[in-house]
Every structure is written in C-alpha cells, then in structure tokens.
Amino acid sequence: MTVSVQREDFDPAAEMAAMLEGRVDVGGVVSFIGLVRDFSDGRGVGALTLEHYPGMTEKMLEKIETEAHERFDVQATRIVHRYGRMAPGERIVLVLAASAHRGEAFRASEFLIDWLKTKAPFWKVEDTDKGAEWVEARDTDDAATERWER
C-alpha cells in the first residue's frame, strides 16, 4: 500500500510498474486517472488549484487505502494525488488496484476514487470565466460514496 501527495506530475506507467515489480500474484490491474477539465457547471475553467493540509491528507488517504484492503481481495494499491495549480488536461489523481481477479480490482478502484472524492481533505478553487470560485461538494459524489457505507 502506498500513498503520495505531491505537487509534481506523475507517470502512470511508471507508477504501475513500480507497484507490480516482482509480483506474480496479480492477474489484473484497474487504473483511474483524474484530469482537470476546461469546464465546470457551465462555466469555462482556466485552472484548478487544490490545497491540502500536509500530514492530515496523507493519513486520510492511507486510511481509505487500508479500508479498501479490508473490503476487497487486492494484492496491491497505489494512490497519487496532486496539489497546487493545474491547467486543463493535467493529471490530478491516480488510483491503481491490483488483484488476482478483475472483479475485485474494479470494485476496489471504484471504492477508492469514490471515497477520495468525498473524504480526502482537499479544497478546490477553479479559475472560471467569472473569477475564482471555491468548489462545493457535489450530490452525485455523496451518492456514490453512500453505496459503500456499511
């Protein structure tokens, strides 16, 4: 299990290769890569800035990752989440889930990204064509998370 919160971009292929190095117990890997869009709620977006509280953010991501390992039969996971200012098209987040069988990897990956969207302590500001605007939580993200509640 590994978590990184970083300003710099990441290489998804390199991250997957590092996670799988020396492993022969994995039959499938599911990946999710989140990107900055150039629109939000009908407005143009020129940039997204993510802020976080160092230390607290990593601990929460580790907690989410541990929960995924408890719920699903996965051999390995990897979460990379960026912070700082990013332009449309740039990568924000990478979630990898590896398991012996694809079903567990798909479920774990979906769980990880759903929980990251609602439980990870990040604050978002979008530079829109109407000025800088803080991004509020979306009902759709909350609904996606609710299905995982025990």
FENGI-V352022 format. One record per residue. N is the residue number from 1. PHI is phi in whole degrees, -180 to 180 (999 if undefined). Layout:
{{N PHI} {N PHI}}
This chain:
{{1 999} {2 -146} {3 -133} {4 -133} {5 -120} {6 -149} {7 -80} {8 -77} {9 -66} {10 -132} {11 -108} {12 -55} {13 -65} {14 -67} {15 -63} {16 -67} {17 -60} {18 -65} {19 -65} {20 -93} {21 -54} {22 78} {23 -93} {24 -126} {25 -97} {26 -106} {27 -105} {28 -164} {29 -129} {30 -111} {31 -124} {32 -132} {33 -124} {34 -93} {35 -122} {36 -76} {37 -91} {38 -97} {39 -150} {40 -163} {41 49} {42 81} {43 -111} {44 -74} {45 -121} {46 -94} {47 -168} {48 -126} {49 -117} {50 -109} {51 -113} {52 -152} {53 -105} {54 -54} {55 94} {56 -67} {57 -63} {58 -60} {59 -62} {60 -68} {61 -63} {62 -65} {63 -64} {64 -63} {65 -64} {66 -61} {67 -60} {68 -62} {69 -68} {70 -75} {71 -87} {72 -125} {73 -86} {74 -113} {75 -89} {76 -158} {77 -140} {78 -150} {79 -126} {80 -125} {81 -130} {82 -91} {83 -138} {84 101} {85 -90} {86 -134} {87 -92} {88 -53} {89 94} {90 -77} {91 -77} {92 -108} {93 -142} {94 -128} {95 -125} {96 -123} {97 -136} {98 -119} {99 -148} {100 -68} {101 -131} {102 -61} {103 -58} {104 -66} {105 -65} {106 -62} {107 -63} {108 -63} {109 -63} {110 -65} {111 -59} {112 -59} {113 -72} {114 -61} {115 -72} {116 -60} {117 -63} {118 -114} {119 -111} {120 -77} {121 -81} {122 -119} {123 -120} {124 -115} {125 -126} {126 -103} {127 -88} {128 -105} {129 -70} {130 -110} {131 107} {132 -74} {133 -137} {134 -70} {135 -93} {136 -86} {137 -62} {138 -99} {139 -59} {140 -65} {141 -68} {142 -63} {143 -64} {144 -64} {145 -72} {146 -58} {147 -67} {148 -94} {149 -65} {150 -89}}
